[in-house]
Amino acid sequence: MARIPDAFIDDLLARSDIVELIGARVPLKRQGKEYSARCPFHDERSPSFTVSPTKQFYHCFGCGAHGTALNFLMNYDRLEFLDAVEELAKRVGMEVPRDTQQRNANPDSQDLYSLLDASARFYRQQLAGNGRALAYLDGRDVSDQVREQFAIGYAPDGFNALRDALGTDPRRMQLLERGGMMSKNDSGRVYDKFRDRVMFPILDRRGRTIAFGGRVLDKDASPKYLNSPETELFHKGRELYGLWQVRQAHNQIPRLIVVEGYMDVVALFQHGVDTAVATLGTATTADHAELLFRNAPDVYFCFDGDRAGRGAALKAMESVLPRMKDGRQAFFLFLPDGEDPDSLVRKEGREGFDARLRDATPLSQFLFDSLSHDVNLGTLEGKGRLAERAKPLLAQIPDGAFGDLMKQRLTELTGVGARASSPETHVPAQRARAGAAAPSGKRSLVRGAIALLLQKPSLALELLPPFRFAPLRQPGIPLLLELLQLVDARPDISTGSLIAHFEGRDEHAALQKLAAQTLPGDEASWLTEFLDAIAQLEKQVRLQRIDELQMRKRERDLSPDEKNELRSLLTARFS
């Protein structure tokens, strides 16, 4: 895989305005030279997320999230590295080196994406001419706008419509099979998998078609819904139908509502509930739970109120518990008998559906209600049974206030287990940060020089290699040299890129903390301080060499050259 040149990345970041990029997604407030906000990567009440226009770098003092504009796009918009580079390049009018694009892209995968997109377009064209499919969507009150938003189509009846339209050569037929668009019978005959169905394209995080779901038009036909099989592009336990559309509708998603069917998602969007997604014919998986919480802090699971629905809710709860970090919330909405989200929102409208969401059962209540439904908490035996059932589940909750409160609730119900820690043990984030940032004595020269370089990497350009302090045997000297050499090789490098170079290395965390500091003074004073620190380090090199020569003199006679060197060093020292 080709590597995008460092010079291109540095130029790209230098031309990008990180404040503008992040400000379009997160409300930023100016504070001195920097901007602050509540962190978009974890839930918090007071702002600990800072963005520096001079360093082109963001940092959260609460959760430690940090990086460049590229890192932000990767983490906030959930893009792969190359996708983030292309997105940022598009914003500033740059073109990613063509050979890099081509060599990073797997041509087989690109062809498969292209053919699946072509399949979606084919189904869209077929919908326009099929009265039965159009009547079905009209009967479900699906507007033209929503049909377009979800690229809903129609797979014609018959066995060869898609194959005849797109499988025009053996190579394309092979791609159609790899993409799950073809079926094969016992005799080896290959034919269209989807026939006489309303088609719902399933999109990935970049809006590319990776699979399909198809719903029958004939109510007696079976199965009612048919999904693409697992392929190299599509893994149903990792994808959520409608997530692409939700992300297009919201810069910051307030909540996600998890439903079971394609038409449930479409109907909710049709009635203004534009945060609905659906699992794809499978129970909620751990990957689903992670994907949900990476996109929204609050997740509502919407299930039938029957036994099967409650069983699905229990499975969802088990997947969610290990991801219930502080600030995240999960709720369970159980529907009346005979209703689904589609029928309910059409009957009650957005306001009625929102009212039901407000009355949804919090995860904490659902967990204890479910575990104690057949338990008599009036007896010690019943309390013991509930504690035995709950402990393995509560053990999965990450450390934090929510986990403590859940254990405390178990103690209230059963008397079993240690109480949650007292409020005094939870140190506020502000105090914790202040304590962590408290100076532990005077900063070393090396550390000071590194801190200044991270504030303004171009300070390094004031020095010319070779660097005379290089022989100094002190902690941090190799790191300082590496930083200077990086800036010398990449003069436009930003603070964020400088730190990114050390990703995965032991030095990374320390550099991140130093970069997040706000140093007193201005650029002129930083230059003076930096050059003074380097001068002091060079002086220490001379003292180190004097000590070496004097120690050698005690052990043996010095050579004439060594005597001259020592004399010169001593003269310079005392002059």
C-alpha positions as CSV (number, residue, x, y, z in Angstrom):
1,M,0.0,0.0,0.0
2,A,1.4,3.3,-1.0
3,R,2.2,5.9,1.7
4,I,0.9,9.4,1.2
5,P,4.0,11.7,1.3
6,D,4.7,13.5,4.6
7,A,5.2,16.8,2.7
8,F,1.7,16.5,1.2
9,I,0.1,15.8,4.7
10,D,2.0,18.7,6.2
11,D,0.9,21.1,3.4
12,L,-2.7,19.8,3.7
13,L,-2.8,20.5,7.5
14,A,-1.1,23.8,7.1
15,R,-3.8,24.9,4.6
16,S,-6.6,23.6,6.8
17,D,-8.3,25.6,9.5
18,I,-8.9,23.2,12.4
19,V,-11.1,25.7,14.2
20,E,-13.4,26.0,11.2
21,L,-13.5,22.2,10.7
22,I,-14.3,21.4,14.3
23,G,-16.5,24.5,14.8
24,A,-18.8,23.2,12.0
25,R,-19.5,20.1,14.1
26,V,-19.0,21.3,17.7
27,P,-20.0,24.7,19.2
28,L,-16.6,26.4,20.1
29,K,-16.2,29.4,22.4
30,R,-13.1,31.6,22.2
31,Q,-10.9,31.7,25.3
32,G,-7.8,33.8,24.8
33,K,-5.7,32.4,21.9
34,E,-7.6,29.1,21.9
35,Y,-11.2,27.8,21.7
36,S,-13.0,25.5,24.1
37,A,-16.1,23.3,24.0
38,R,-17.6,20.3,25.8
39,C,-15.8,17.3,24.4
40,P,-17.6,15.5,21.5
41,F,-15.9,12.2,22.4
42,H,-17.2,11.8,26.0
43,D,-20.0,13.2,28.0
44,E,-19.1,16.2,30.3
45,R,-20.8,19.1,32.0
46,S,-17.9,21.7,31.8
47,P,-15.7,22.3,28.8
48,S,-12.3,20.5,28.8
49,F,-11.9,20.2,25.1
50,T,-9.5,22.8,23.6
51,V,-8.7,23.7,20.0
52,S,-5.5,25.7,19.2
53,P,-5.4,27.5,15.8
54,T,-1.7,28.2,16.2
55,K,-0.8,24.6,17.0
56,Q,-3.5,23.2,14.6
57,F,-4.2,20.7,17.4
58,Y,-7.1,19.7,19.6
59,H,-6.9,18.2,23.1
60,C,-9.3,17.0,25.7
61,F,-8.1,17.2,29.3
62,G,-11.0,14.9,30.4
63,C,-10.7,11.9,28.1
64,G,-7.3,12.5,26.5
65,A,-8.6,12.7,22.9
66,H,-6.2,14.8,20.8
67,G,-4.8,15.2,17.3
68,T,-4.9,17.1,14.0
69,A,-7.7,17.9,11.7
70,L,-7.2,14.5,10.1
71,N,-7.5,12.7,13.5
72,F,-10.7,14.7,14.2
73,L,-12.3,13.6,10.9
74,M,-11.3,10.0,11.5
75,N,-12.7,10.0,15.1
76,Y,-15.7,12.3,14.7
77,D,-16.9,11.5,11.2
78,R,-15.6,7.9,11.6
79,L,-13.5,7.9,8.4
80,E,-10.6,5.8,7.4
81,F,-7.3,7.6,7.1
82,L,-7.3,7.8,3.3
83,D,-11.0,8.9,3.3
84,A,-10.1,11.7,5.8
85,V,-7.2,12.8,3.7
86,E,-9.5,13.0,0.6
87,E,-12.2,14.8,2.6
88,L,-9.8,17.4,3.9
89,A,-8.1,17.8,0.5
90,K,-11.5,18.5,-1.0
91,R,-12.2,21.2,1.5
92,V,-9.0,23.2,0.7
93,G,-8.9,22.5,-3.0
94,M,-5.9,20.1,-3.0
95,E,-5.7,16.9,-5.0
96,V,-4.3,13.7,-3.3
97,P,-1.4,12.4,-5.3
98,R,-2.9,10.2,-8.0
99,D,-0.6,7.3,-7.7
100,T,-1.2,7.2,-4.0
101,Q,-4.9,7.0,-4.4
102,Q,-4.7,4.3,-7.0
103,R,-2.2,2.2,-5.0
104,N,-4.1,2.5,-1.8
105,A,-7.4,1.4,-3.3
106,N,-7.9,-2.3,-3.9
107,P,-9.1,-2.4,-7.6
108,D,-11.2,-5.5,-6.9
109,S,-13.0,-3.8,-4.0
110,Q,-13.5,-0.6,-6.0
111,D,-15.1,-2.6,-8.9
112,L,-17.3,-4.4,-6.4
113,Y,-18.5,-1.1,-4.9
114,S,-19.1,0.3,-8.3
115,L,-21.2,-2.7,-9.4
116,L,-23.3,-2.6,-6.2
117,D,-23.9,1.1,-6.7
118,A,-24.9,0.3,-10.3
119,S,-27.3,-2.3,-9.0
120,A,-28.9,0.3,-6.7
121,R,-29.3,2.7,-9.7
122,F,-30.9,-0.2,-11.8
123,Y,-33.4,-0.9,-9.1
124,R,-34.3,2.8,-8.8
125,Q,-34.9,3.0,-12.5
126,Q,-37.1,-0.1,-12.3
127,L,-39.2,1.4,-9.5
128,A,-40.3,4.3,-11.7
129,G,-42.0,1.9,-14.2
130,N,-43.6,-0.6,-11.8
131,G,-47.1,0.3,-10.7
132,R,-47.4,-2.4,-8.0
133,A,-44.2,-1.3,-6.2
134,L,-45.2,2.4,-6.5
135,A,-48.7,1.6,-5.2
136,Y,-47.1,-0.3,-2.2
137,L,-45.0,2.8,-1.3
138,D,-48.0,5.1,-1.8
139,G,-50.0,2.9,0.5
140,R,-47.3,3.3,3.1
141,D,-47.3,7.1,2.7
142,V,-43.6,7.1,1.6
143,S,-43.0,10.5,-0.1
144,D,-40.9,11.0,-3.2
145,Q,-38.4,12.8,-1.0
146,V,-37.9,9.9,1.4
147,R,-37.8,7.4,-1.5
148,E,-34.9,9.5,-2.9
149,Q,-33.3,9.9,0.5
150,F,-33.1,6.1,1.0
151,A,-32.7,5.3,-2.8
152,I,-35.6,2.8,-2.6
153,G,-36.0,0.7,-5.7
154,Y,-37.6,-2.3,-7.2
155,A,-36.2,-5.7,-8.3
156,P,-38.2,-6.9,-11.3
157,D,-39.9,-10.3,-11.3
158,G,-38.0,-13.0,-13.3
159,F,-34.7,-14.6,-12.9
160,N,-32.4,-12.6,-15.1
161,A,-33.2,-8.9,-15.0
162,L,-30.2,-7.8,-13.0
163,R,-27.9,-10.3,-14.6
164,D,-28.9,-9.2,-18.1
165,A,-28.5,-5.5,-17.2
166,L,-25.2,-5.7,-15.5
167,G,-23.6,-9.1,-15.8
168,T,-22.5,-8.4,-19.4
169,D,-19.2,-10.4,-19.2
170,P,-17.7,-13.1,-17.0
171,R,-15.8,-10.6,-14.9
172,R,-19.0,-8.6,-14.0
173,M,-20.9,-11.9,-13.3
174,Q,-18.2,-12.9,-10.9
175,L,-18.5,-9.5,-9.1
176,L,-22.3,-9.9,-8.9
177,E,-21.8,-13.2,-7.2
178,R,-19.2,-11.9,-4.8
179,G,-21.5,-9.0,-3.9
180,G,-24.3,-11.5,-3.0
181,M,-26.6,-10.4,-5.8
182,M,-26.9,-13.9,-7.4
183,S,-28.1,-17.3,-6.2
184,K,-27.2,-20.7,-7.5
185,N,-29.5,-23.8,-7.6
186,D,-28.4,-27.5,-7.2
187,S,-27.8,-27.8,-10.9
188,G,-25.4,-24.9,-10.9
189,R,-27.7,-22.4,-12.6
190,V,-27.0,-18.8,-11.5
191,Y,-29.9,-16.3,-11.2
192,D,-31.0,-13.0,-9.6
193,K,-31.3,-13.3,-5.8
194,F,-33.8,-10.5,-5.5
195,R,-37.0,-10.8,-7.5
196,D,-40.3,-8.8,-7.3
197,R,-39.3,-7.0,-4.2
198,V,-39.1,-3.4,-3.0
199,M,-35.3,-2.8,-2.6
200,F,-33.6,-1.0,0.2
201,P,-29.8,-0.3,-0.4
202,I,-27.6,-0.7,2.7
203,L,-24.9,1.9,2.8
204,D,-21.5,2.0,4.5
205,R,-20.0,4.9,6.4
206,R,-19.0,6.6,3.1
207,G,-22.5,6.2,1.6
208,R,-21.4,3.4,-0.7
209,T,-23.8,0.5,-1.4
210,I,-22.6,-2.7,0.3
211,A,-25.8,-4.8,0.4
212,F,-29.5,-4.8,0.0
213,G,-32.7,-5.7,1.8
214,G,-35.8,-6.7,-0.2
215,R,-39.4,-6.7,0.9
216,V,-42.0,-8.8,-0.9
217,L,-45.1,-7.2,-2.5
218,D,-47.2,-10.3,-2.4
219,K,-48.3,-10.7,1.3
220,D,-48.3,-14.5,0.8
221,A,-44.8,-14.7,-0.5
222,S,-41.9,-15.8,1.8
223,P,-39.6,-14.7,3.3
224,K,-41.2,-11.3,3.9
225,Y,-37.7,-9.7,4.1
226,L,-34.7,-11.0,2.3
227,N,-31.2,-9.6,3.0
228,S,-27.9,-9.9,1.1
229,P,-25.7,-12.7,2.4
230,E,-22.5,-11.9,4.3
231,T,-19.8,-10.8,1.8
232,E,-16.3,-9.2,1.9
233,L,-18.0,-5.8,2.1
234,F,-21.1,-6.6,4.2
235,H,-21.2,-8.1,7.7
236,K,-24.7,-7.7,9.1
237,G,-23.6,-7.7,12.7
238,R,-21.5,-4.6,12.1
239,E,-23.9,-2.5,10.0
240,L,-27.0,-0.4,10.8
241,Y,-29.5,0.4,8.2
242,G,-30.2,4.2,8.0
243,L,-27.1,5.3,9.9
244,W,-25.8,7.1,6.8
245,Q,-29.1,9.0,6.4
246,V,-29.1,9.9,10.1
247,R,-25.5,11.3,9.8
248,Q,-26.5,13.3,6.8
249,A,-29.3,14.9,8.7
250,H,-27.3,15.8,11.8
251,N,-23.9,17.2,12.5
252,Q,-24.2,15.9,16.0
253,I,-26.6,13.1,16.6
254,P,-28.7,13.7,19.8
255,R,-30.0,10.1,20.0
256,L,-30.4,6.9,18.0
257,I,-33.6,4.9,17.9
258,V,-33.0,1.2,17.1
259,V,-35.9,-0.6,15.3
260,E,-36.2,-3.9,13.6
261,G,-37.3,-3.2,10.0
262,Y,-36.4,-1.1,7.0
263,M,-39.9,0.2,6.7
264,D,-39.8,1.2,10.4
265,V,-36.8,3.4,9.7
266,V,-38.3,4.9,6.5
267,A,-41.7,5.6,8.2
268,L,-40.1,7.3,11.2
269,F,-38.1,9.5,8.8
270,Q,-41.2,10.2,6.8
271,H,-42.8,11.6,10.0
272,G,-39.8,13.7,11.1
273,V,-38.2,11.2,13.5
274,D,-34.8,11.2,11.6
275,T,-32.6,9.4,14.1
276,A,-33.9,5.8,13.5
277,V,-31.7,2.9,12.5
278,A,-32.3,-0.8,12.1
279,T,-30.4,-4.0,12.8
280,L,-30.3,-6.2,9.7
281,G,-32.2,-9.3,10.6
282,T,-30.0,-10.1,13.6
283,A,-30.0,-9.4,17.4
284,T,-28.1,-6.4,18.6
285,T,-24.4,-7.3,18.6
286,A,-21.4,-5.9,20.6
287,D,-20.3,-4.2,17.3
288,H,-23.7,-2.7,16.9
289,A,-23.6,-1.3,20.5
290,E,-20.2,0.2,19.9
291,L,-21.3,1.8,16.7
292,L,-24.4,3.2,18.3
293,F,-22.6,4.9,21.2
294,R,-19.8,6.2,18.9
295,N,-22.5,8.1,17.1
296,A,-24.9,9.2,19.9
297,P,-24.8,9.4,23.7
298,D,-28.4,8.2,24.1
299,V,-29.7,5.0,22.5
300,Y,-33.4,3.9,22.5
301,F,-34.2,0.2,21.7
302,C,-37.7,-0.1,20.3
303,F,-39.1,-3.7,20.5
304,D,-42.5,-5.5,20.4
305,G,-43.9,-5.9,23.9
306,D,-44.3,-9.7,23.5
307,R,-42.0,-12.4,24.7
308,A,-39.8,-12.3,21.6
309,G,-39.4,-8.5,21.9
310,R,-38.4,-8.7,25.5
311,G,-35.9,-11.5,24.7
312,A,-34.4,-9.2,22.0
313,A,-34.2,-6.4,24.5
314,L,-32.3,-8.6,27.0
315,K,-29.8,-9.5,24.3
316,A,-29.4,-5.8,23.5
317,M,-28.9,-5.0,27.1
318,E,-26.1,-7.6,27.4
319,S,-24.4,-6.1,24.4
320,V,-24.7,-2.5,25.8
321,L,-23.7,-3.1,29.4
322,P,-19.9,-3.3,28.7
323,R,-20.1,0.0,26.8
324,M,-22.0,2.0,29.4
325,K,-19.4,4.6,30.2
326,D,-20.4,7.5,32.3
327,G,-22.6,9.9,30.3
328,R,-24.1,7.3,28.1
329,Q,-27.8,6.3,28.4
330,A,-29.8,3.4,27.1
331,F,-33.6,3.1,27.1
332,F,-36.1,0.4,26.1
333,L,-39.5,1.2,24.5
334,F,-42.0,-1.7,24.3
335,L,-44.8,-1.2,21.8
336,P,-48.5,-2.1,22.3
337,D,-49.7,-5.4,20.9
338,G,-50.1,-5.4,17.2
339,E,-48.1,-2.2,16.6
340,D,-44.7,-1.6,15.1
341,P,-42.9,1.8,14.8
342,D,-44.3,2.2,11.3
343,S,-47.9,1.8,12.3
344,L,-47.5,3.7,15.5
345,V,-45.9,6.8,14.1
346,R,-48.5,6.9,11.3
347,K,-51.2,6.7,13.9
348,E,-49.8,9.0,16.6
349,G,-47.4,11.2,14.6
350,R,-44.0,12.5,15.7
351,E,-45.4,14.1,18.9
352,G,-47.0,10.9,20.0
353,F,-43.9,8.8,19.2
354,D,-41.6,11.3,21.1
355,A,-44.0,11.1,24.1
356,R,-43.5,7.4,24.1
357,L,-39.7,7.8,24.0
358,R,-39.9,10.1,27.0
359,D,-41.6,7.4,28.9
360,A,-39.2,4.7,27.8
361,T,-37.7,2.4,30.5
362,P,-34.1,3.3,31.5
363,L,-31.6,0.4,31.2
364,S,-31.1,0.4,35.0
365,Q,-34.8,-0.2,35.7
366,F,-35.1,-2.7,32.8
367,L,-32.2,-4.8,34.2
368,F,-33.4,-5.1,37.7
369,D,-37.1,-5.5,36.6
370,S,-36.1,-8.3,34.2
371,L,-33.9,-10.1,36.7
372,S,-36.5,-10.0,39.5
373,H,-39.7,-10.8,37.6
374,D,-40.0,-14.2,39.2
375,V,-38.2,-13.4,42.4
376,N,-39.8,-12.8,45.8
377,L,-37.7,-10.0,47.2
378,G,-39.5,-10.3,50.5
379,T,-37.4,-13.4,51.3
380,L,-33.6,-13.8,51.9
381,E,-33.7,-16.6,49.2
382,G,-35.2,-14.2,46.7
383,K,-32.7,-11.5,47.4
384,G,-29.9,-14.0,47.1
385,R,-31.2,-15.1,43.7
386,L,-31.4,-11.6,42.4
387,A,-27.8,-10.8,43.6
388,E,-26.5,-14.0,42.0
389,R,-28.2,-13.1,38.7
390,A,-27.1,-9.4,38.7
391,K,-23.5,-9.6,39.8
392,P,-22.1,-11.1,36.5
393,L,-24.0,-8.4,34.5
394,L,-22.9,-5.5,36.7
395,A,-19.3,-6.7,36.5
396,Q,-19.4,-5.9,32.8
397,I,-20.1,-2.2,33.4
398,P,-16.9,0.0,33.0
399,D,-15.6,1.6,36.2
400,G,-17.3,4.9,36.9
401,A,-20.2,6.5,38.6
402,F,-22.8,4.5,36.7
403,G,-21.3,1.2,37.7
404,D,-21.1,2.4,41.3
405,L,-24.7,3.5,41.3
406,M,-25.8,0.1,39.8
407,K,-24.0,-1.8,42.5
408,Q,-25.5,0.6,45.1
409,R,-29.0,-0.2,43.7
410,L,-28.3,-3.9,44.0
411,T,-27.3,-3.4,47.6
412,E,-30.5,-1.4,48.3
413,L,-32.6,-4.2,46.8
414,T,-30.8,-7.2,48.4
415,G,-28.4,-5.9,51.0
416,V,-25.7,-7.8,49.2
417,G,-22.4,-6.2,48.1
418,A,-20.3,-3.3,49.1
419,R,-21.8,0.2,48.8
420,A,-20.6,2.5,46.1
421,S,-17.7,4.8,46.9
422,S,-18.6,8.0,48.7
423,P,-18.8,11.3,46.8
424,E,-15.4,12.4,48.3
425,T,-13.7,9.6,46.4
426,H,-14.8,11.0,43.0
427,V,-12.3,13.8,42.4
428,P,-13.8,16.4,40.0
429,A,-12.2,16.5,36.6
430,Q,-11.1,20.1,37.0
431,R,-9.3,19.3,40.3
432,A,-7.8,16.2,38.9
433,R,-6.5,18.1,35.9
434,A,-5.1,20.8,38.1
435,G,-3.4,18.3,40.3
436,A,-1.9,16.5,37.3
437,A,-0.7,19.7,35.8
438,A,0.9,21.0,39.0
439,P,4.6,21.7,38.6
440,S,6.8,19.2,40.3
441,G,9.8,21.5,40.4
442,K,11.8,23.5,37.8
443,R,11.5,22.2,34.3
444,S,14.7,20.7,32.9
445,L,16.4,22.5,30.0
446,V,15.6,19.6,27.6
447,R,12.0,19.4,28.7
448,G,11.7,23.2,28.3
449,A,13.2,23.1,24.8
450,I,10.8,20.3,23.8
451,A,7.8,22.2,25.2
452,L,8.7,25.3,23.2
453,L,9.2,23.3,20.0
454,L,5.7,21.8,20.5
455,Q,4.3,25.3,20.9
456,K,5.9,26.5,17.7
457,P,7.8,23.8,15.7
458,S,9.3,26.4,13.3
459,L,11.6,27.5,16.2
460,A,13.8,24.5,15.2
461,L,14.6,26.3,11.9
462,E,16.6,28.8,13.8
463,L,19.2,26.1,14.4
464,L,21.5,24.6,11.7
465,P,22.6,20.9,11.9
466,P,24.8,19.3,13.1
467,F,23.5,20.1,16.6
468,R,26.4,20.7,18.9
469,F,24.5,19.4,22.0
470,A,24.0,16.0,20.5
471,P,26.8,14.2,22.5
472,L,25.2,15.3,25.8
473,R,24.3,12.2,27.9
474,Q,21.0,13.3,29.4
475,P,17.5,12.0,29.3
476,G,15.4,13.5,26.5
477,I,18.4,14.5,24.3
478,P,17.6,11.8,21.7
479,L,14.0,12.9,21.6
480,L,14.9,16.6,21.2
481,L,17.3,15.7,18.4
482,E,14.6,13.7,16.6
483,L,12.1,16.6,16.9
484,L,14.7,19.0,15.5
485,Q,15.5,16.6,12.6
486,L,11.8,16.1,11.8
487,V,11.2,19.9,11.6
488,D,14.4,20.3,9.5
489,A,13.1,17.7,7.1
490,R,9.5,18.9,7.1
491,P,9.6,22.7,7.7
492,D,5.9,23.2,7.5
493,I,5.1,20.5,10.1
494,S,2.4,21.5,12.7
495,T,2.3,20.6,16.4
496,G,-0.4,18.0,15.7
497,S,1.6,16.3,13.0
498,L,4.7,16.4,15.1
499,I,2.9,14.5,17.9
500,A,1.3,12.1,15.4
501,H,4.7,11.0,14.3
502,F,5.2,9.4,17.7
503,E,1.8,7.6,17.7
504,G,2.3,4.2,19.3
505,R,5.6,5.0,21.0
506,D,6.4,5.5,24.7
507,E,7.1,9.2,24.2
508,H,3.6,9.9,22.7
509,A,1.7,10.5,25.9
510,A,4.3,12.9,27.4
511,L,4.5,14.9,24.2
512,Q,0.7,15.1,24.1
513,K,0.6,16.6,27.6
514,L,3.3,19.1,26.9
515,A,1.6,20.2,23.7
516,A,-1.6,20.8,25.5
517,Q,0.0,23.3,27.9
518,T,-0.3,27.0,27.4
519,L,3.1,28.6,27.9
520,P,3.4,32.2,29.0
521,G,4.9,34.9,26.7
522,D,4.8,35.4,23.0
523,E,6.7,34.0,20.0
524,A,9.5,36.4,20.4
525,S,10.1,35.4,24.0
526,W,9.7,31.8,23.1
527,L,12.5,32.2,20.5
528,T,14.8,33.8,23.1
529,E,14.0,31.1,25.7
530,F,14.5,28.3,23.1
531,L,17.9,29.6,21.9
532,D,19.0,30.2,25.5
533,A,18.1,26.6,26.4
534,I,20.1,25.3,23.4
535,A,23.0,27.4,24.4
536,Q,22.9,26.1,27.9
537,L,22.8,22.5,26.6
538,E,25.9,23.2,24.4
539,K,27.6,24.6,27.5
540,Q,26.8,21.4,29.3
541,V,28.4,19.4,26.5
542,R,31.7,21.3,27.0
543,L,31.5,20.7,30.8
544,Q,30.9,17.0,30.1
545,R,33.9,16.9,27.8
546,I,36.1,18.6,30.5
547,D,35.1,16.0,33.0
548,E,35.9,13.2,30.6
549,L,39.4,14.6,29.8
550,Q,40.2,15.3,33.5
551,M,39.2,11.8,34.5
552,R,41.3,10.4,31.6
553,K,44.2,12.6,32.8
554,R,44.0,10.9,36.3
555,E,44.2,7.5,34.7
556,R,47.0,8.2,32.1
557,D,48.8,10.9,30.3
558,L,46.8,12.8,27.7
559,S,47.9,13.0,24.1
560,P,49.1,16.4,22.8
561,D,45.7,16.9,21.0
562,E,43.8,16.0,24.2
563,K,45.9,18.5,26.2
564,N,45.3,21.2,23.7
565,E,41.5,20.4,23.7
566,L,41.4,20.5,27.5
567,R,43.3,23.8,27.7
568,S,41.0,25.3,25.1
569,L,37.9,24.2,26.9
570,L,39.1,25.4,30.3
571,T,40.1,28.8,28.8
572,A,36.6,29.2,27.3
573,R,34.9,28.1,30.5
574,F,36.6,30.7,32.7
575,S,36.8,33.5,30.1
